[in-house]
């Protein structure tokens, strides 16, 4: 049978999830639908609740972004935001001796990327992993994994106007088909 003490215990250990449209005690809604790190304590009742809620609480925006209160007084991390974000695969057939631009990525969002490069030349195929790091003023890159046949392509990451560029040059005598997927730690 439920008791007042039992209910109090359950209330204290519950998981708190706030939403942009959470009903407040005064019958209004929470009214905040942005990054919870930017609330001002005391500005509105909703912002004050977000700022002062216990560690471990979550906050859901209308966009579907889910935040977790990591530490006090008001440090939130976006769940999924700290994991990698992958792009769709981009594929081109590159004529012999030509260079193809595969990606232009904003360095304001990310300073490091990992590219998977799948190359087909006739019946030969190779798969390479390339890490790229923007260490202003230099773009560092390292091919750290390679499988398959040695197909002669030149993978070059560079910076131009605040963007990371990924260009691939076909050094073979005939066309090659190259497919590239990029991963990063923030929005692409």
MDTraj code that builds the backbone (N, CA, C; nanometers):
import mdtraj as md
import numpy as np

residues = "UNK UNK UNK UNK UNK UNK UNK UNK UNK UNK UNK UNK UNK UNK UNK UNK UNK UNK UNK UNK UNK UNK UNK UNK UNK UNK UNK UNK UNK UNK UNK UNK UNK UNK UNK UNK UNK UNK UNK UNK UNK UNK UNK UNK UNK UNK UNK UNK UNK UNK UNK UNK UNK UNK UNK UNK UNK UNK UNK UNK UNK UNK UNK UNK UNK UNK UNK UNK UNK UNK UNK UNK UNK UNK UNK UNK UNK UNK UNK UNK UNK UNK UNK UNK UNK UNK UNK UNK UNK UNK UNK UNK UNK UNK UNK UNK UNK UNK UNK UNK UNK UNK UNK UNK UNK UNK UNK UNK UNK UNK UNK UNK UNK UNK UNK UNK UNK UNK UNK UNK UNK UNK UNK UNK UNK UNK UNK UNK UNK UNK UNK UNK UNK UNK UNK UNK UNK UNK UNK UNK UNK UNK UNK UNK UNK UNK UNK UNK UNK UNK UNK UNK UNK UNK UNK UNK UNK UNK UNK UNK UNK UNK UNK UNK UNK UNK UNK UNK UNK UNK UNK UNK UNK UNK UNK UNK UNK UNK UNK UNK UNK UNK UNK UNK UNK UNK UNK UNK".split()
xyz = np.array([
    [0.0839, -0.1173, 0.0000],
    [0.0000, 0.0000, 0.0000],
    [0.0889, 0.1243, 0.0000],
    [0.0540, 0.2193, -0.0781],
    [0.1303, 0.3441, -0.0878],
    [0.1165, 0.4244, 0.0405],
    [0.2273, 0.4909, 0.0762],
    [0.2255, 0.5764, 0.1942],
    [0.2837, 0.7121, 0.1568],
    [0.2627, 0.8089, 0.2441],
    [0.3183, 0.9417, 0.2192],
    [0.4710, 0.9340, 0.2172],
    [0.5298, 0.8596, 0.3106],
    [0.6759, 0.8450, 0.3127],
    [0.7256, 0.7753, 0.1862],
    [0.6541, 0.6730, 0.1428],
    [0.6910, 0.6011, 0.0204],
    [0.6819, 0.6907, -0.1010],
    [0.5768, 0.7714, -0.1097],
    [0.5625, 0.8651, -0.2217],
    [0.6721, 0.9709, -0.2190],
    [0.7081, 1.0190, -0.1018],
    [0.8152, 1.1190, -0.0903],
    [0.9474, 1.0598, -0.1390],
    [0.9747, 0.9346, -0.1019],
    [1.0963, 0.8675, -0.1473],
    [1.0976, 0.8574, -0.2996],
    [0.9872, 0.8159, -0.3595],
    [0.9794, 0.8030, -0.5052],
    [0.9924, 0.9383, -0.5739],
    [0.9343, 1.0423, -0.5159],
    [0.9428, 1.1761, -0.5752],
    [1.0870, 1.2246, -0.5771],
    [1.1606, 1.1993, -0.4691],
    [1.2990, 1.2455, -0.4615],
    [1.3904, 1.1749, -0.5590],
    [1.3620, 1.0512, -0.5956],
    [1.4529, 0.9785, -0.6844],
    [1.4054, 0.9750, -0.8298],
    [1.3024, 1.0506, -0.8618],
    [1.2504, 1.0519, -0.9982],
    [1.3477, 1.1213, -1.0926],
    [1.3340, 1.0919, -1.2208],
    [1.4122, 1.1574, -1.3244],
    [1.3358, 1.2813, -1.3689],
    [1.4014, 1.3956, -1.3670],
    [1.3363, 1.5214, -1.4030],
    [1.3624, 1.5506, -1.5500],
    [1.2555, 1.5643, -1.6267],
    [1.2685, 1.6043, -1.7661],
    [1.1838, 1.7284, -1.7895],
    [1.2522, 1.8368, -1.8253],
    [1.1839, 1.9608, -1.8591],
    [1.1715, 1.9688, -2.0102],
    [1.0666, 2.0317, -2.0570],
    [1.0466, 2.0540, -2.1996],
    [1.0138, 2.2006, -2.2199],
    [1.0290, 2.2459, -2.3411],
    [0.9962, 2.3835, -2.3759],
    [0.8525, 2.4176, -2.3390],
    [0.7652, 2.3175, -2.3356],
    [0.6246, 2.3422, -2.3047],
    [0.5813, 2.2780, -2.1724],
    [0.6751, 2.2587, -2.0793],
    [0.6419, 2.2057, -1.9470],
    [0.5418, 2.2988, -1.8787],
    [0.4390, 2.2428, -1.8171],
    [0.3409, 2.3235, -1.7424],
    [0.4017, 2.3679, -1.6099],
    [0.3952, 2.4984, -1.5876],
    [0.4481, 2.5573, -1.4651],
    [0.3364, 2.5619, -1.3597],
    [0.3708, 2.5781, -1.2303],
    [0.2685, 2.5823, -1.1256],
    [0.1648, 2.6928, -1.1444],
    [0.2003, 2.8031, -1.2108],
    [0.1044, 2.9122, -1.2309],
    [0.0198, 2.8929, -1.3582],
    [0.0262, 2.7701, -1.4143],
    [-0.0512, 2.7304, -1.5327],
    [-0.0037, 2.7960, -1.6623],
    [0.1171, 2.8530, -1.6628],
    [0.1795, 2.8988, -1.7863],
    [0.2709, 2.7854, -1.8336],
    [0.3390, 2.8044, -1.9467],
    [0.4358, 2.7045, -1.9897],
    [0.5765, 2.7552, -1.9615],
    [0.6719, 2.6645, -1.9593],
    [0.8109, 2.6975, -1.9281],
    [0.8611, 2.8116, -2.0160],
    [0.8338, 2.8052, -2.1453],
    [0.8607, 2.9189, -2.2320],
    [1.0049, 2.9373, -2.2762],
    [1.0891, 2.8381, -2.2603],
    [1.2277, 2.8480, -2.3071],
    [1.2499, 2.7373, -2.4086],
    [1.3020, 2.7722, -2.5276],
    [1.3209, 2.6730, -2.6331],
    [1.4555, 2.6929, -2.7017],
    [1.5588, 2.7179, -2.6215],
    [1.6938, 2.7395, -2.6731],
    [1.7917, 2.6584, -2.5897],
    [1.9193, 2.6767, -2.6171],
    [2.0254, 2.6133, -2.5421],
    [2.0089, 2.6491, -2.3937],
    [1.9944, 2.5502, -2.3046],
    [1.9722, 2.5805, -2.1627],
    [2.0938, 2.6431, -2.0940],
    [2.2119, 2.6350, -2.1547],
    [2.3299, 2.7000, -2.0969],
    [2.3180, 2.8518, -2.0985],
    [2.2263, 2.9048, -2.1797],
    [2.2173, 3.0498, -2.1953],
    [2.1038, 3.1135, -2.1158],
    [2.0364, 3.0375, -2.0288],
    [1.9308, 3.0982, -1.9471],
    [1.9917, 3.1923, -1.8445],
    [1.9111, 3.2897, -1.8012],
    [1.9536, 3.3839, -1.6970],
    [1.8716, 3.3564, -1.5710],
    [1.9388, 3.3224, -1.4621],
    [1.8710, 3.2955, -1.3363],
    [1.7946, 3.4206, -1.2931],
    [1.6639, 3.4069, -1.2713],
    [1.5813, 3.5178, -1.2256],
    [1.5152, 3.5967, -1.3366],
    [1.5481, 3.5687, -1.4615],
    [1.4898, 3.6439, -1.5729],
    [1.3408, 3.6116, -1.5892],
    [1.3076, 3.4829, -1.5981],
    [1.1678, 3.4375, -1.6007],
    [1.1581, 3.3156, -1.5106],
    [1.0353, 3.2753, -1.4763],
    [1.0191, 3.1552, -1.3929],
    [1.0759, 3.0330, -1.4633],
    [1.0540, 3.0232, -1.5954],
    [1.1046, 2.9085, -1.6709],
    [1.2569, 2.9027, -1.6712],
    [1.3207, 3.0175, -1.6957],
    [1.4672, 3.0213, -1.6957],
    [1.5230, 2.9899, -1.5573],
    [1.4563, 3.0395, -1.4540],
    [1.5005, 3.0127, -1.3168],
    [1.4910, 2.8637, -1.2854],
    [1.3837, 2.7996, -1.3305],
    [1.3688, 2.6551, -1.3095],
    [1.4805, 2.5787, -1.3800],
    [1.5080, 2.6119, -1.5060],
    [1.6145, 2.5443, -1.5804],
    [1.7488, 2.5643, -1.5100],
    [1.7773, 2.6861, -1.4686],
    [1.9049, 2.7189, -1.4051],
    [1.9240, 2.6425, -1.2740],
    [1.8154, 2.6301, -1.1955],
    [1.8267, 2.5740, -1.0610],
    [1.7886, 2.4273, -1.0491],
    [1.7476, 2.3638, -1.1581],
    [1.7084, 2.2229, -1.1506],
    [1.8301, 2.1379, -1.1108],
    [1.8034, 2.0255, -1.0486],
    [1.9097, 1.9383, -0.9984],
    [1.9936, 1.8794, -1.1118],
    [2.1183, 1.8483, -1.0775],
    [2.2063, 1.7788, -1.1702],
    [2.1410, 1.6464, -1.2098],
    [2.1569, 1.6069, -1.3362],
    [2.0982, 1.4827, -1.3838],
    [1.9659, 1.5025, -1.4541],
    [1.9120, 1.6231, -1.4475],
    [1.7862, 1.6529, -1.5166],
    [1.8118, 1.6610, -1.6670],
    [1.7037, 1.6571, -1.7443],
    [1.7168, 1.6738, -1.8888],
    [1.6238, 1.7852, -1.9353],
    [1.6547, 1.8383, -2.0524],
    [1.5737, 1.9440, -2.1128],
    [1.5580, 1.9121, -2.2607],
    [1.4332, 1.9108, -2.3082],
    [1.4023, 1.8769, -2.4467],
    [1.3514, 2.0001, -2.5195],
    [1.4186, 2.0369, -2.6300],
    [1.3740, 2.1481, -2.7137],
    [1.2729, 2.0980, -2.8170],
    [1.1969, 2.1897, -2.8760],
    [1.0993, 2.1513, -2.9780],
    [1.1670, 2.0929, -3.1012],
    [1.2952, 2.1243, -3.1231],
    [1.3700, 2.0708, -3.2373],
    [1.4085, 1.9251, -3.2179],
    [1.3905, 1.8746, -3.0950],
    [1.4306, 1.7378, -3.0636],
    [1.5664, 1.7321, -2.9950],
    [1.6367, 1.8451, -2.9847],
    [1.7659, 1.8469, -2.9153],
    [1.7414, 1.8148, -2.7680],
    [1.8177, 1.7201, -2.7158],
    [1.8028, 1.6760, -2.5773],
    [1.9298, 1.7117, -2.5015],
    [1.9126, 1.7803, -2.3870],
    [2.0236, 1.8278, -2.3059],
    [2.0224, 1.7575, -2.1708],
    [2.1417, 1.7389, -2.1119],
    [2.1594, 1.6745, -1.9825],
    [2.2348, 1.7709, -1.8917],
    [2.1820, 1.7947, -1.7703],
    [2.2497, 1.8857, -1.6762],
    [2.3648, 1.8100, -1.6125],
    [2.4852, 1.8510, -1.6527],
    [2.6050, 1.7795, -1.6125],
    [2.6617, 1.8266, -1.4790],
    [2.6545, 1.9581, -1.4530],
    [2.7080, 2.0088, -1.3269],
    [2.6379, 2.1386, -1.2892],
    [2.6563, 2.1762, -1.1630],
    [2.5955, 2.2974, -1.1104],
    [2.6919, 2.4140, -1.1245],
    [2.6482, 2.5368, -1.1402],
    [2.5085, 2.5729, -1.1288],
    [2.4286, 2.5498, -1.2576],
    [2.4874, 2.5633, -1.3767],
    [2.4051, 2.5542, -1.4975],
    [2.4878, 2.5088, -1.6177],
    [2.5448, 2.3895, -1.6090],
    [2.6223, 2.3358, -1.7203],
    [2.5470, 2.2185, -1.7819],
    [2.5075, 2.2360, -1.9074],
    [2.4317, 2.1357, -1.9811],
    [2.5147, 2.0857, -2.0986],
    [2.5028, 1.9574, -2.1307],
    [2.5646, 1.9023, -2.2514],
    [2.4531, 1.8451, -2.3378],
    [2.4671, 1.8651, -2.4681],
    [2.3666, 1.8115, -2.5592],
    [2.3953, 1.6641, -2.5810],
    [2.2962, 1.5801, -2.5541],
    [2.3121, 1.4378, -2.5784],
    [2.3130, 1.4163, -2.7280],
    [2.4134, 1.3448, -2.7749],
    [2.4296, 1.3292, -2.9186],
    [2.5188, 1.4366, -2.9754],
    [2.5269, 1.5513, -2.9101],
    [2.6102, 1.6592, -2.9600],
    [2.7576, 1.6324, -2.9418],
    [2.7926, 1.5502, -2.8463],
    [2.9333, 1.5213, -2.8239],
    [2.9777, 1.3962, -2.8970],
    [2.8878, 1.3302, -2.9646],
    [2.9247, 1.2145, -3.0427],
    [2.9500, 1.2579, -3.1847],
    [2.9907, 1.1651, -3.2668],
    [3.0228, 1.2052, -3.4030],
    [2.8972, 1.2217, -3.4869],
    [2.9103, 1.3046, -3.5864],
    [2.8049, 1.3297, -3.6830],
    [2.8592, 1.2853, -3.8175],
    [2.7868, 1.2030, -3.8901],
    [2.8352, 1.1522, -4.0178],
    [2.7529, 1.2090, -4.1320],
    [2.8196, 1.2263, -4.2441],
    [2.7527, 1.2777, -4.3637],
    [2.7038, 1.1617, -4.4496],
    [2.6278, 1.1955, -4.5499],
    [2.5976, 1.0979, -4.6531],
    [2.7242, 1.0738, -4.7335],
    [2.7261, 0.9656, -4.8083],
    [2.8402, 0.9350, -4.8920],
    [2.8335, 1.0209, -5.0180],
    [2.9472, 1.0810, -5.0534],
    [2.9596, 1.1611, -5.1753],
    [3.0478, 1.0823, -5.2710],
    [3.0014, 1.0597, -5.3955],
    [3.0770, 0.9800, -5.4930],
    [3.0978, 1.0568, -5.6223],
    [3.2176, 1.0418, -5.6782],
    [3.2505, 1.0998, -5.8087],
    [3.3379, 1.0019, -5.8855],
    [3.3242, 1.0019, -6.0176],
    [3.4220, 0.9360, -6.1040],
    [3.5160, 1.0460, -6.1506],
    [3.6445, 1.0289, -6.1177],
    [3.7441, 1.1320, -6.1458],
    [3.8256, 1.0897, -6.2678],
    [3.8237, 1.1700, -6.3721],
    [3.9056, 1.1378, -6.4900],
    [4.0550, 1.1367, -6.4554],
    [4.1331, 1.0647, -6.5347],
    [4.2780, 1.0563, -6.5142],
    [4.3390, 1.1958, -6.5077],
    [4.4226, 1.2178, -6.4064],
    [4.4943, 1.3435, -6.3927],
    [4.4131, 1.4592, -6.3378],
    [4.2867, 1.4394, -6.3085],
    [4.2012, 1.5486, -6.2588],
    [4.1882, 1.5453, -6.1070],
    [4.1486, 1.6612, -6.0530],
    [4.1245, 1.6765, -5.9095],
    [3.9774, 1.7076, -5.8876],
    [3.9176, 1.6458, -5.7862],
    [3.7768, 1.6673, -5.7536],
    [3.7657, 1.7169, -5.6099],
    [3.6895, 1.8259, -5.5894],
    [3.6584, 1.8740, -5.4553],
    [3.5430, 1.7901, -5.4010],
    [3.5627, 1.7271, -5.2853],
    [3.4598, 1.6443, -5.2244],
    [3.3831, 1.7171, -5.1150],
    [3.4518, 1.7919, -5.0323],
    [3.3860, 1.8594, -4.9210],
    [3.4432, 1.9984, -4.8996],
    [3.3546, 2.0904, -4.8596],
    [3.3907, 2.2210, -4.8052],
    [3.3201, 2.2279, -4.6705],
    [3.3972, 2.2262, -4.5614],
    [3.3410, 2.2171, -4.4266],
    [3.3815, 2.3397, -4.3447],
    [3.2864, 2.3973, -4.2753],
    [3.3076, 2.5193, -4.1972],
    [3.3916, 2.4891, -4.0730],
    [3.5082, 2.5520, -4.0641],
    [3.5963, 2.5306, -3.9490],
    [3.5436, 2.5962, -3.8217],
    [3.4425, 2.6814, -3.8329],
    [3.3816, 2.7387, -3.7125],
    [3.3074, 2.6308, -3.6345],
    [3.2561, 2.5280, -3.7037],
    [3.1836, 2.4190, -3.6380],
    [3.2759, 2.3097, -3.5874],
    [3.3805, 2.2781, -3.6613],
    [3.4701, 2.1675, -3.6296],
    [3.6122, 2.2039, -3.6665],
    [3.7056, 2.1478, -3.5931],
    [3.8459, 2.1633, -3.6290],
    [3.9105, 2.0282, -3.6572],
    [3.8319, 1.9207, -3.6484],
    [3.8857, 1.7896, -3.6828],
    [3.7785, 1.7049, -3.7498],
    [3.8247, 1.6241, -3.8434],
    [3.7356, 1.5408, -3.9243],
    [3.8026, 1.4068, -3.9474],
    [3.7200, 1.3072, -3.9776],
    [3.7718, 1.1778, -4.0194],
    [3.6988, 1.1383, -4.1470],
    [3.7755, 1.1087, -4.2497],
    [3.7191, 1.0731, -4.3796],
    [3.7426, 0.9251, -4.4070],
    [3.6406, 0.8588, -4.4579],
    [3.6544, 0.7238, -4.5101],
    [3.6499, 0.7364, -4.6611],
    [3.7537, 0.6870, -4.7283],
    [3.7676, 0.7026, -4.8729],
    [3.7681, 0.5634, -4.9369],
    [3.6645, 0.5349, -5.0141],
    [3.6482, 0.4071, -5.0841],
    [3.6753, 0.4329, -5.2323],
    [3.7772, 0.3664, -5.2883],
    [3.8193, 0.3926, -5.4257],
    [3.8113, 0.2656, -5.5095],
    [3.7562, 0.2792, -5.6302],
    [3.7472, 0.1668, -5.7238],
    [3.8158, 0.2065, -5.8535],
    [3.9066, 0.1184, -5.8984],
    [3.9779, 0.1392, -6.0248],
    [3.9775, 0.0053, -6.0977],
    [3.8889, -0.0072, -6.1973],
    [3.8744, -0.1359, -6.2652],
    [3.8240, -0.2388, -6.1666],
    [3.9002, -0.3485, -6.1516],
    [3.8602, -0.4524, -6.0556],
    [3.9293, -0.4350, -5.9208],
    [4.0142, -0.3322, -5.9076],
    [4.0837, -0.3053, -5.7812],
    [3.9996, -0.2128, -5.6931],
    [4.0153, -0.2331, -5.5641],
    [3.9412, -0.1500, -5.4694],
    [4.0275, -0.1257, -5.3471],
    [4.0158, -0.0049, -5.2899],
    [4.0886, 0.0260, -5.1667],
    [3.9986, 0.1053, -5.0727],
    [4.0308, 0.0970, -4.9464],
    [3.9575, 0.1695, -4.8437],
    [4.0608, 0.2351, -4.7523],
    [4.0505, 0.3664, -4.7364],
    [4.1451, 0.4394, -4.6522],
    [4.0691, 0.5213, -4.5493],
    [4.1304, 0.5402, -4.4331],
    [4.0798, 0.6301, -4.3294],
    [4.1811, 0.7428, -4.3147],
    [4.1304, 0.8668, -4.3174],
    [4.2171, 0.9834, -4.3110],
    [4.1665, 1.0752, -4.2004],
    [4.2554, 1.1082, -4.1069],
    [4.2222, 1.2035, -4.0008],
    [4.2772, 1.3392, -4.0400],
    [4.1973, 1.4437, -4.0148],
    [4.2360, 1.5806, -4.0487],
    [4.2151, 1.6681, -3.9254],
    [4.3149, 1.7498, -3.8961],
    [4.3081, 1.8390, -3.7807],
    [4.3492, 1.9791, -3.8239],
    [4.2633, 2.0779, -3.7943],
    [4.2974, 2.2178, -3.8193],
    [4.3689, 2.2680, -3.6950],
    [4.4996, 2.2952, -3.7083],
    [4.5813, 2.3500, -3.6001],
    [4.6346, 2.4826, -3.6522],
    [4.5492, 2.5841, -3.6480],
    [4.5748, 2.7148, -3.7080],
    [4.7201, 2.7556, -3.6898],
    [4.7944, 2.7814, -3.7945],
    [4.7526, 2.8052, -3.9326],
    [4.7678, 2.6837, -4.0240],
    [4.7850, 2.5640, -3.9676],
    [4.8123, 2.4467, -4.0508],
    [4.6974, 2.3468, -4.0491],
    [4.6807, 2.2786, -4.1622],
    [4.5866, 2.1674, -4.1726],
    [4.6712, 2.0406, -4.1711],
    [4.6610, 1.9643, -4.0635],
    [4.7380, 1.8407, -4.0501],
    [4.6512, 1.7247, -4.0952],
    [4.7121, 1.6254, -4.1607],
    [4.6357, 1.5074, -4.2000],
    [4.7223, 1.3843, -4.1872],
    [4.6559, 1.2713, -4.1620],
    [4.7250, 1.1446, -4.1451],
    [4.6367, 1.0331, -4.1990],
    [4.6883, 0.9568, -4.2933],
    [4.6188, 0.8373, -4.3403],
    [4.6594, 0.7254, -4.2452],
    [4.5654, 0.6817, -4.1601],
    [4.6029, 0.5884, -4.0552],
    [4.5551, 0.4463, -4.0780],
    [4.4813, 0.4233, -4.1854],
    [4.4360, 0.2882, -4.2138],
    [4.4199, 0.2732, -4.3639],
    [4.4669, 0.1619, -4.4158],
    [4.4549, 0.1382, -4.5596],
    [4.4329, -0.0105, -4.5820],
    [4.3315, -0.0429, -4.6637],
    [4.3030, -0.1810, -4.7005],
    [4.2903, -0.1902, -4.8515],
    [4.3292, -0.3025, -4.9071],
    [4.3056, -0.3259, -5.0489],
    [4.4246, -0.2942, -5.1360],
    [4.3978, -0.2751, -5.2650],
    [4.5012, -0.2486, -5.3644],
    [4.5473, -0.1041, -5.3579],
    [4.6705, -0.0807, -5.3945],
    [4.7267, 0.0539, -5.3938],
    [4.6835, 0.1264, -5.5210],
    [4.5758, 0.2003, -5.5114],
    [4.5275, 0.2811, -5.6224],
    [4.5870, 0.4199, -5.6045],
    [4.6437, 0.4741, -5.7096],
    [4.7183, 0.5994, -5.6995],
    [4.6258, 0.7202, -5.7038],
    [4.5903, 0.7657, -5.5850],
    [4.5151, 0.8897, -5.5696],
    [4.5882, 0.9748, -5.4672],
    [4.5678, 1.1026, -5.4730],
    [4.6295, 1.1952, -5.3784],
    [4.5171, 1.2640, -5.3010],
    [4.5113, 1.2400, -5.1710],
    [4.4084, 1.2980, -5.0844],
    [4.4703, 1.4179, -5.0134],
    [4.4124, 1.5364, -5.0337],
    [4.4695, 1.6575, -4.9750],
    [4.3606, 1.7363, -4.9022],
    [4.3849, 1.7622, -4.7742],
    [4.2987, 1.8506, -4.6960],
    [4.3703, 1.9836, -4.6832],
    [4.2961, 2.0923, -4.7022],
    [4.3555, 2.2252, -4.6927],
    [4.2531, 2.3212, -4.6335],
    [4.2991, 2.4424, -4.6024],
    [4.2109, 2.5455, -4.5481],
    [4.2028, 2.6594, -4.6483],
    [4.0832, 2.7143, -4.6623],
    [4.0640, 2.8306, -4.7484],
    [3.9455, 2.9110, -4.6961],
    [3.9697, 3.0354, -4.6581],
    [3.8622, 3.1243, -4.6150],
    [3.7809, 3.0744, -4.4975],
    [3.8449, 3.0037, -4.4032],
    [3.7732, 2.9521, -4.2858],
    [3.7048, 2.8193, -4.3086],
    [3.7290, 2.7567, -4.4245],
    [3.6699, 2.6264, -4.4556],
    [3.7783, 2.5214, -4.4704],
    [3.7459, 2.3986, -4.4338],
    [3.8319, 2.2842, -4.4629],
    [3.7877, 2.2281, -4.5976],
    [3.8823, 2.2063, -4.6865],
    [3.8539, 2.1519, -4.8193],
    [3.9160, 2.0139, -4.8299],
    [3.8432, 1.9199, -4.8887],
    [3.8987, 1.7876, -4.9168],
    [3.8966, 1.7676, -5.0674],
    [4.0162, 1.7606, -5.1252],
    [4.0327, 1.7375, -5.2683],
    [4.1007, 1.6033, -5.2891],
    [4.0592, 1.5323, -5.3940],
    [4.1238, 1.4062, -5.4297],
    [4.1627, 1.4134, -5.5768],
    [4.2903, 1.3810, -5.6034],
    [4.3431, 1.3817, -5.7391],
    [4.3642, 1.2382, -5.7847],
    [4.3199, 1.2073, -5.9054],
    [4.3398, 1.0761, -5.9656],
    [4.4752, 1.0751, -6.0359],
    [4.5706, 0.9965, -5.9854],
    [4.7028, 0.9840, -6.0459],
    [4.7142, 0.8596, -6.1339],
    [4.6025, 0.7915, -6.1562],
    [4.6014, 0.6749, -6.2452],
    [4.5882, 0.7224, -6.3897],
    [4.6107, 0.6308, -6.4854],
    [4.6014, 0.6641, -6.6285],
    [4.4580, 0.6552, -6.6805],
    [4.3671, 0.6003, -6.5989],
    [4.2259, 0.5873, -6.6367],
    [4.1395, 0.6351, -6.5207],
    [4.0092, 0.6582, -6.5450],
    [3.9224, 0.7100, -6.4377],
    [3.9150, 0.6174, -6.3162],
    [3.8941, 0.6788, -6.2000],
    [3.8682, 0.6061, -6.0754],
    [3.7378, 0.6596, -6.0164],
    [3.6669, 0.5727, -5.9465],
    [3.5458, 0.6146, -5.8760],
    [3.5783, 0.6197, -5.7279],
    [3.5522, 0.7350, -5.6699],
    [3.5857, 0.7569, -5.5289],
    [3.4589, 0.7962, -5.4533],
    [3.4367, 0.7302, -5.3405],
    [3.3254, 0.7624, -5.2513],
    [3.3840, 0.8029, -5.1165],
    [3.3323, 0.9123, -5.0601],
    [3.3876, 0.9642, -4.9351],
    [3.2747, 0.9905, -4.8366],
    [3.2998, 0.9530, -4.7119],
    [3.2090, 0.9838, -4.6016],
    [3.2899, 1.0568, -4.4965],
    [3.2335, 1.1627, -4.4386],
    [3.3046, 1.2393, -4.3369],
    [3.2331, 1.2255, -4.2035],
    [3.3117, 1.2213, -4.0953],
    [3.2583, 1.2236, -3.9591],
    [3.3251, 1.3381, -3.8843],
    [3.2493, 1.4002, -3.7945],
    [3.3017, 1.5097, -3.7138],
    [3.2374, 1.5027, -3.5757],
    [3.2834, 1.5876, -3.4850],
    [3.2310, 1.5870, -3.3491],
    [3.1225, 1.6895, -3.3250],
    [3.0837, 1.7625, -3.4283],
    [2.9758, 1.8599, -3.4162],
    [2.9035, 1.8652, -3.5502],
    [2.8086, 1.9535, -3.5602],
    [2.7301, 1.9642, -3.6838],
    [2.8203, 1.9905, -3.8030],
    [2.7878, 1.9262, -3.9136],
    [2.8671, 1.9445, -4.0355],
    [2.8145, 2.0633, -4.1129],
])
top = md.Topology()
chain = top.add_chain()
for i, resn in enumerate(residues, 1):
    res = top.add_residue(resn, chain, resSeq=i)
    for name in ("N", "CA", "C"):
        top.add_atom(name, md.element.get_by_symbol(name[0]), res)
traj = md.Trajectory(xyz[None], top)
